């Protein structure tokens, strides 16, 4: 992001080419991704458009301008739309982008976005053996598209054990409305003794871990969404009585 002499944000025009696509099968989606393209959808103005974008160019855009970049989405017919990224879906194993959702915006209308909170400095409480707890990692704000900040920086250089920084202690740009409660804790330094007191409850959480892993597996199998259905667990065979049990009865 660039700023002028007054400290106001200069809009940097970021272009991204796209083309309209038809509905594709699972196999066609796979071929598309293997060719270096990513399927996408544009929402806005009571219409949805299925699109194709270049994966490499989109990754470069994210690396340069971040997830809240204002994008000039161009089409082959020389028209364009101003959009923001709404959602990015990734493969759970490779972490490669599999689908992108865009939504059209009005530059004169305020919108709600999430801005990453970045920590800077070294906390004395951590040096003394405390544990840093970063509770809120993104700040939900409402503002004009031209006022969206890249990030919110939090300096923890004076944070001791038992101390915290809440939403009201954050330094945010003007013309931005924060959508969190002002007393919401963002960062605090936890005493090691507090963590030790939690240890006795660990076995109960450990026992639940296989269930969490199982759910993750199902999400992985169902990654394609509408393009493919996840395999269903064969519960009926386990629930039905065997023939030997029926004869016994």
BALOBA-1460 file (C-alpha; in Angstrom, 3 decimals):
// residues 249
<rec num="1" residu="x" x="0.000" y="0.000" z="0.000"/>
<rec num="2" residu="x" x="1.169" y="3.510" z="-0.777"/>
<rec num="3" residu="x" x="0.462" y="6.738" z="1.141"/>
<rec num="4" residu="x" x="0.668" y="10.371" z="0.107"/>
<rec num="5" residu="x" x="2.374" y="13.198" z="2.006"/>
<rec num="6" residu="x" x="-0.693" y="13.620" z="4.241"/>
<rec num="7" residu="x" x="-0.583" y="9.977" z="5.222"/>
<rec num="8" residu="x" x="-3.706" y="9.150" z="3.213"/>
<rec num="9" residu="x" x="-3.931" y="5.958" z="1.265"/>
<rec num="10" residu="x" x="-3.183" y="6.047" z="-2.463"/>
<rec num="11" residu="x" x="-5.229" y="3.536" z="-4.406"/>
<rec num="12" residu="x" x="-3.034" y="1.148" z="-6.352"/>
<rec num="13" residu="x" x="-4.881" y="-0.339" z="-9.282"/>
<rec num="14" residu="x" x="-4.472" y="-4.117" z="-9.308"/>
<rec num="15" residu="x" x="-5.661" y="-5.843" z="-12.448"/>
<rec num="16" residu="x" x="-6.571" y="-9.504" z="-12.755"/>
<rec num="17" residu="x" x="-7.747" y="-11.072" z="-15.993"/>
<rec num="18" residu="x" x="-10.649" y="-13.501" z="-15.940"/>
<rec num="19" residu="x" x="-12.979" y="-15.267" z="-18.311"/>
<rec num="20" residu="x" x="-16.501" y="-16.603" z="-17.969"/>
<rec num="21" residu="x" x="-16.812" y="-20.385" z="-17.778"/>
<rec num="22" residu="x" x="-19.587" y="-22.931" z="-18.011"/>
<rec num="23" residu="x" x="-20.423" y="-25.400" z="-15.251"/>
<rec num="24" residu="x" x="-17.686" y="-28.040" z="-15.187"/>
<rec num="25" residu="x" x="-17.590" y="-31.667" z="-14.102"/>
<rec num="26" residu="x" x="-15.181" y="-32.909" z="-11.453"/>
<rec num="27" residu="x" x="-12.855" y="-34.234" z="-14.146"/>
<rec num="28" residu="x" x="-12.920" y="-30.968" z="-16.052"/>
<rec num="29" residu="x" x="-12.172" y="-29.056" z="-12.834"/>
<rec num="30" residu="x" x="-9.110" y="-31.251" z="-12.256"/>
<rec num="31" residu="x" x="-7.825" y="-30.658" z="-15.792"/>
<rec num="32" residu="x" x="-8.392" y="-26.923" z="-15.356"/>
<rec num="33" residu="x" x="-6.346" y="-26.787" z="-12.155"/>
<rec num="34" residu="x" x="-3.572" y="-28.916" z="-13.652"/>
<rec num="35" residu="x" x="-3.316" y="-26.397" z="-16.500"/>
<rec num="36" residu="x" x="-2.503" y="-23.576" z="-14.070"/>
<rec num="37" residu="x" x="-6.001" y="-22.132" z="-13.859"/>
<rec num="38" residu="x" x="-8.378" y="-21.775" z="-10.905"/>
<rec num="39" residu="x" x="-12.198" y="-21.847" z="-10.990"/>
<rec num="40" residu="x" x="-13.836" y="-18.837" z="-9.364"/>
<rec num="41" residu="x" x="-17.243" y="-17.259" z="-8.738"/>
<rec num="42" residu="x" x="-18.189" y="-13.577" z="-8.685"/>
<rec num="43" residu="x" x="-21.110" y="-12.462" z="-6.492"/>
<rec num="44" residu="x" x="-22.821" y="-9.103" z="-6.603"/>
<rec num="45" residu="x" x="-25.642" y="-7.039" z="-8.083"/>
<rec num="46" residu="x" x="-28.028" y="-9.993" z="-7.852"/>
<rec num="47" residu="x" x="-25.988" y="-12.080" z="-10.259"/>
<rec num="48" residu="x" x="-23.431" y="-14.845" z="-9.957"/>
<rec num="49" residu="x" x="-20.757" y="-15.436" z="-12.584"/>
<rec num="50" residu="x" x="-18.622" y="-18.574" z="-12.920"/>
<rec num="51" residu="x" x="-15.092" y="-17.584" z="-13.874"/>
<rec num="52" residu="x" x="-11.590" y="-18.821" z="-14.604"/>
<rec num="53" residu="x" x="-8.470" y="-17.005" z="-13.356"/>
<rec num="54" residu="x" x="-4.746" y="-17.628" z="-13.699"/>
<rec num="55" residu="x" x="-3.460" y="-19.345" z="-10.535"/>
<rec num="56" residu="x" x="0.060" y="-17.928" z="-10.716"/>
<rec num="57" residu="x" x="-1.104" y="-14.342" z="-11.240"/>
<rec num="58" residu="x" x="-3.600" y="-14.612" z="-8.398"/>
<rec num="59" residu="x" x="-0.942" y="-15.976" z="-6.005"/>
<rec num="60" residu="x" x="1.345" y="-13.112" z="-7.013"/>
<rec num="61" residu="x" x="-1.463" y="-10.617" z="-6.328"/>
<rec num="62" residu="x" x="-2.029" y="-12.032" z="-2.838"/>
<rec num="63" residu="x" x="1.673" y="-11.964" z="-2.070"/>
<rec num="64" residu="x" x="1.961" y="-8.336" z="-3.169"/>
<rec num="65" residu="x" x="-1.267" y="-6.779" z="-1.880"/>
<rec num="66" residu="x" x="-2.847" y="-9.213" z="0.594"/>
<rec num="67" residu="x" x="-6.350" y="-10.662" z="0.905"/>
<rec num="68" residu="x" x="-8.028" y="-7.241" z="1.182"/>
<rec num="69" residu="x" x="-6.655" y="-5.945" z="-2.109"/>
<rec num="70" residu="x" x="-9.111" y="-4.031" z="-4.282"/>
<rec num="71" residu="x" x="-9.056" y="-5.844" z="-7.618"/>
<rec num="72" residu="x" x="-10.026" y="-4.626" z="-11.063"/>
<rec num="73" residu="x" x="-11.369" y="-7.883" z="-12.517"/>
<rec num="74" residu="x" x="-11.092" y="-7.674" z="-16.313"/>
<rec num="75" residu="x" x="-13.021" y="-9.651" z="-18.932"/>
<rec num="76" residu="x" x="-12.222" y="-10.487" z="-22.590"/>
<rec num="77" residu="x" x="-14.949" y="-8.065" z="-23.792"/>
<rec num="78" residu="x" x="-12.927" y="-5.159" z="-22.287"/>
<rec num="79" residu="x" x="-15.374" y="-4.674" z="-19.397"/>
<rec num="80" residu="x" x="-14.288" y="-4.881" z="-15.746"/>
<rec num="81" residu="x" x="-15.671" y="-4.993" z="-12.208"/>
<rec num="82" residu="x" x="-14.208" y="-3.764" z="-8.909"/>
<rec num="83" residu="x" x="-14.100" y="-6.684" z="-6.464"/>
<rec num="84" residu="x" x="-12.659" y="-8.004" z="-3.212"/>
<rec num="85" residu="x" x="-11.757" y="-11.571" z="-2.328"/>
<rec num="86" residu="x" x="-14.571" y="-13.140" z="-0.316"/>
<rec num="87" residu="x" x="-13.187" y="-16.632" z="0.258"/>
<rec num="88" residu="x" x="-10.256" y="-18.789" z="-0.818"/>
<rec num="89" residu="x" x="-10.539" y="-22.573" z="-0.724"/>
<rec num="90" residu="x" x="-7.405" y="-24.715" z="-0.532"/>
<rec num="91" residu="x" x="-6.543" y="-28.402" z="-0.750"/>
<rec num="92" residu="x" x="-6.220" y="-29.660" z="2.838"/>
<rec num="93" residu="x" x="-2.994" y="-31.535" z="2.059"/>
<rec num="94" residu="x" x="-1.120" y="-29.555" z="-0.615"/>
<rec num="95" residu="x" x="-2.537" y="-26.155" z="0.504"/>
<rec num="96" residu="x" x="-2.852" y="-25.204" z="-3.155"/>
<rec num="97" residu="x" x="-5.738" y="-22.891" z="-4.076"/>
<rec num="98" residu="x" x="-8.686" y="-24.839" z="-5.507"/>
<rec num="99" residu="x" x="-11.412" y="-22.165" z="-5.730"/>
<rec num="100" residu="x" x="-11.860" y="-18.418" z="-5.201"/>
<rec num="101" residu="x" x="-14.982" y="-16.378" z="-4.408"/>
<rec num="102" residu="x" x="-15.059" y="-12.683" z="-5.339"/>
<rec num="103" residu="x" x="-17.734" y="-10.110" z="-4.528"/>
<rec num="104" residu="x" x="-18.407" y="-6.859" z="-6.325"/>
<rec num="105" residu="x" x="-18.146" y="-3.669" z="-4.283"/>
<rec num="106" residu="x" x="-19.295" y="-0.063" z="-4.467"/>
<rec num="107" residu="x" x="-16.382" y="2.290" z="-3.828"/>
<rec num="108" residu="x" x="-18.734" y="4.784" z="-2.164"/>
<rec num="109" residu="x" x="-20.290" y="2.278" z="0.247"/>
<rec num="110" residu="x" x="-18.803" y="1.012" z="3.524"/>
<rec num="111" residu="x" x="-18.091" y="-2.705" z="3.785"/>
<rec num="112" residu="x" x="-17.145" y="-5.133" z="6.542"/>
<rec num="113" residu="x" x="-13.752" y="-6.830" z="6.310"/>
<rec num="114" residu="x" x="-11.280" y="-8.656" z="8.561"/>
<rec num="115" residu="x" x="-7.819" y="-7.139" z="8.946"/>
<rec num="116" residu="x" x="-4.866" y="-9.209" z="10.241"/>
<rec num="117" residu="x" x="-3.355" y="-8.212" z="13.601"/>
<rec num="118" residu="x" x="0.445" y="-8.293" z="13.529"/>
<rec num="119" residu="x" x="2.569" y="-8.397" z="16.695"/>
<rec num="120" residu="x" x="5.793" y="-6.420" z="16.975"/>
<rec num="121" residu="x" x="8.390" y="-6.150" z="19.752"/>
<rec num="122" residu="x" x="9.473" y="-8.529" z="22.539"/>
<rec num="123" residu="x" x="7.352" y="-8.778" z="25.673"/>
<rec num="124" residu="x" x="9.204" y="-8.661" z="29.023"/>
<rec num="125" residu="x" x="6.614" y="-11.130" z="30.311"/>
<rec num="126" residu="x" x="7.696" y="-13.725" z="27.748"/>
<rec num="127" residu="x" x="11.351" y="-13.231" z="28.655"/>
<rec num="128" residu="x" x="10.360" y="-13.849" z="32.287"/>
<rec num="129" residu="x" x="8.841" y="-17.216" z="31.371"/>
<rec num="130" residu="x" x="5.280" y="-16.211" z="30.520"/>
<rec num="131" residu="x" x="3.381" y="-17.530" z="27.497"/>
<rec num="132" residu="x" x="2.048" y="-15.198" z="24.813"/>
<rec num="133" residu="x" x="-1.618" y="-15.833" z="23.960"/>
<rec num="134" residu="x" x="-2.700" y="-14.194" z="20.688"/>
<rec num="135" residu="x" x="-6.477" y="-14.508" z="21.057"/>
<rec num="136" residu="x" x="-7.821" y="-12.258" z="18.290"/>
<rec num="137" residu="x" x="-5.777" y="-12.613" z="15.110"/>
<rec num="138" residu="x" x="-8.067" y="-10.620" z="12.802"/>
<rec num="139" residu="x" x="-9.908" y="-7.405" z="13.564"/>
<rec num="140" residu="x" x="-13.367" y="-7.028" z="12.044"/>
<rec num="141" residu="x" x="-13.886" y="-3.487" z="10.823"/>
<rec num="142" residu="x" x="-16.297" y="-1.446" z="8.706"/>
<rec num="143" residu="x" x="-15.070" y="1.251" z="6.354"/>
<rec num="144" residu="x" x="-14.922" y="2.460" z="2.775"/>
<rec num="145" residu="x" x="-12.903" y="0.236" z="0.411"/>
<rec num="146" residu="x" x="-10.323" y="3.006" z="0.072"/>
<rec num="147" residu="x" x="-9.744" y="3.023" z="3.846"/>
<rec num="148" residu="x" x="-9.096" y="-0.710" z="4.351"/>
<rec num="149" residu="x" x="-5.748" y="-1.087" z="6.189"/>
<rec num="150" residu="x" x="-3.256" y="-3.807" z="5.269"/>
<rec num="151" residu="x" x="-2.835" y="-4.753" z="8.910"/>
<rec num="152" residu="x" x="-3.163" y="-3.597" z="12.500"/>
<rec num="153" residu="x" x="0.181" y="-3.530" z="14.317"/>
<rec num="154" residu="x" x="0.332" y="-4.217" z="18.059"/>
<rec num="155" residu="x" x="3.496" y="-3.387" z="20.040"/>
<rec num="156" residu="x" x="3.972" y="-5.767" z="22.994"/>
<rec num="157" residu="x" x="7.288" y="-4.291" z="24.205"/>
<rec num="158" residu="x" x="5.773" y="-3.311" z="27.584"/>
<rec num="159" residu="x" x="3.602" y="-6.373" z="28.190"/>
<rec num="160" residu="x" x="4.318" y="-8.147" z="31.504"/>
<rec num="161" residu="x" x="2.985" y="-11.467" z="32.863"/>
<rec num="162" residu="x" x="-0.702" y="-11.133" z="33.685"/>
<rec num="163" residu="x" x="-1.114" y="-8.056" z="31.512"/>
<rec num="164" residu="x" x="-3.147" y="-7.835" z="28.316"/>
<rec num="165" residu="x" x="-4.071" y="-5.628" z="25.377"/>
<rec num="166" residu="x" x="-7.757" y="-5.249" z="24.547"/>
<rec num="167" residu="x" x="-9.534" y="-3.885" z="21.491"/>
<rec num="168" residu="x" x="-9.757" y="-0.403" z="23.004"/>
<rec num="169" residu="x" x="-5.951" y="-0.402" z="23.320"/>
<rec num="170" residu="x" x="-5.387" y="-0.933" z="19.587"/>
<rec num="171" residu="x" x="-4.246" y="1.883" z="17.334"/>
<rec num="172" residu="x" x="-6.498" y="1.922" z="14.261"/>
<rec num="173" residu="x" x="-6.650" y="4.405" z="11.364"/>
<rec num="174" residu="x" x="-9.278" y="7.121" z="11.268"/>
<rec num="175" residu="x" x="-12.600" y="6.553" z="9.496"/>
<rec num="176" residu="x" x="-12.616" y="2.894" z="10.577"/>
<rec num="177" residu="x" x="-15.317" y="1.405" z="12.770"/>
<rec num="178" residu="x" x="-14.192" y="-1.561" z="14.882"/>
<rec num="179" residu="x" x="-16.892" y="-4.224" z="15.191"/>
<rec num="180" residu="x" x="-15.578" y="-5.953" z="18.343"/>
<rec num="181" residu="x" x="-16.474" y="-5.232" z="21.962"/>
<rec num="182" residu="x" x="-13.982" y="-2.692" z="23.320"/>
<rec num="183" residu="x" x="-13.087" y="-4.947" z="26.276"/>
<rec num="184" residu="x" x="-12.356" y="-7.970" z="24.074"/>
<rec num="185" residu="x" x="-8.830" y="-9.204" z="24.939"/>
<rec num="186" residu="x" x="-6.597" y="-9.384" z="21.881"/>
<rec num="187" residu="x" x="-3.268" y="-10.422" z="23.427"/>
<rec num="188" residu="x" x="-2.185" y="-11.371" z="26.929"/>
<rec num="189" residu="x" x="0.753" y="-12.937" z="28.735"/>
<rec num="190" residu="x" x="-0.237" y="-16.045" z="30.677"/>
<rec num="191" residu="x" x="1.667" y="-17.197" z="33.758"/>
<rec num="192" residu="x" x="3.233" y="-20.695" z="33.449"/>
<rec num="193" residu="x" x="1.485" y="-21.703" z="36.705"/>
<rec num="194" residu="x" x="-1.896" y="-21.237" z="35.020"/>
<rec num="195" residu="x" x="-0.888" y="-23.645" z="32.256"/>
<rec num="196" residu="x" x="0.239" y="-26.216" z="34.834"/>
<rec num="197" residu="x" x="-3.170" y="-26.105" z="36.485"/>
<rec num="198" residu="x" x="-4.792" y="-27.015" z="33.168"/>
<rec num="199" residu="x" x="-2.626" y="-30.127" z="32.643"/>
<rec num="200" residu="x" x="-4.810" y="-32.509" z="34.780"/>
<rec num="201" residu="x" x="-7.656" y="-32.022" z="32.291"/>
<rec num="202" residu="x" x="-5.475" y="-32.937" z="29.309"/>
<rec num="203" residu="x" x="-6.369" y="-36.712" z="29.199"/>
<rec num="204" residu="x" x="-10.041" y="-35.890" z="28.588"/>
<rec num="205" residu="x" x="-9.097" y="-33.725" z="25.616"/>
<rec num="206" residu="x" x="-6.666" y="-36.335" z="24.349"/>
<rec num="207" residu="x" x="-9.410" y="-38.940" z="24.398"/>
<rec num="208" residu="x" x="-11.480" y="-36.808" z="22.047"/>
<rec num="209" residu="x" x="-8.620" y="-36.340" z="19.573"/>
<rec num="210" residu="x" x="-9.388" y="-39.389" z="17.325"/>
<rec num="211" residu="x" x="-12.896" y="-37.979" z="16.748"/>
<rec num="212" residu="x" x="-11.420" y="-34.656" z="15.587"/>
<rec num="213" residu="x" x="-9.021" y="-36.443" z="13.260"/>
<rec num="214" residu="x" x="-11.884" y="-38.466" z="11.845"/>
<rec num="215" residu="x" x="-13.818" y="-35.312" z="11.029"/>
<rec num="216" residu="x" x="-10.771" y="-33.856" z="9.331"/>
<rec num="217" residu="x" x="-10.558" y="-36.902" z="7.109"/>
<rec num="218" residu="x" x="-14.149" y="-36.476" z="5.993"/>
<rec num="219" residu="x" x="-13.486" y="-32.823" z="5.165"/>
<rec num="220" residu="x" x="-10.505" y="-33.897" z="3.088"/>
<rec num="221" residu="x" x="-12.581" y="-36.434" z="1.170"/>
<rec num="222" residu="x" x="-15.328" y="-33.883" z="0.545"/>
<rec num="223" residu="x" x="-13.038" y="-31.057" z="-0.540"/>
<rec num="224" residu="x" x="-14.485" y="-30.825" z="-4.031"/>
<rec num="225" residu="x" x="-17.869" y="-29.781" z="-2.603"/>
<rec num="226" residu="x" x="-20.533" y="-30.081" z="-5.281"/>
<rec num="227" residu="x" x="-18.053" y="-31.682" z="-7.682"/>
<rec num="228" residu="x" x="-17.798" y="-34.888" z="-5.677"/>
<rec num="229" residu="x" x="-19.475" y="-36.572" z="-2.702"/>
<rec num="230" residu="x" x="-17.390" y="-37.835" z="0.262"/>
<rec num="231" residu="x" x="-17.424" y="-41.548" z="0.887"/>
<rec num="232" residu="x" x="-20.166" y="-42.576" z="3.369"/>
<rec num="233" residu="x" x="-19.292" y="-44.672" z="6.385"/>
<rec num="234" residu="x" x="-20.677" y="-48.195" z="6.236"/>
<rec num="235" residu="x" x="-22.590" y="-48.172" z="9.489"/>
<rec num="236" residu="x" x="-25.480" y="-50.403" z="8.406"/>
<rec num="237" residu="x" x="-23.383" y="-53.591" z="8.220"/>
<rec num="238" residu="x" x="-22.042" y="-52.978" z="11.717"/>
<rec num="239" residu="x" x="-25.528" y="-52.352" z="13.141"/>
<rec num="240" residu="x" x="-27.276" y="-55.367" z="11.514"/>
<rec num="241" residu="x" x="-27.244" y="-58.656" z="13.540"/>
<rec num="242" residu="x" x="-25.426" y="-61.664" z="12.078"/>
<rec num="243" residu="x" x="-27.325" y="-64.784" z="10.916"/>
<rec num="244" residu="x" x="-25.812" y="-66.751" z="13.774"/>
<rec num="245" residu="x" x="-27.301" y="-64.315" z="16.302"/>
<rec num="246" residu="x" x="-30.739" y="-64.578" z="14.642"/>
<rec num="247" residu="x" x="-30.724" y="-68.409" z="14.950"/>
<rec num="248" residu="x" x="-29.823" y="-68.130" z="18.635"/>
<rec num="249" residu="x" x="-32.885" y="-66.018" z="19.213"/>
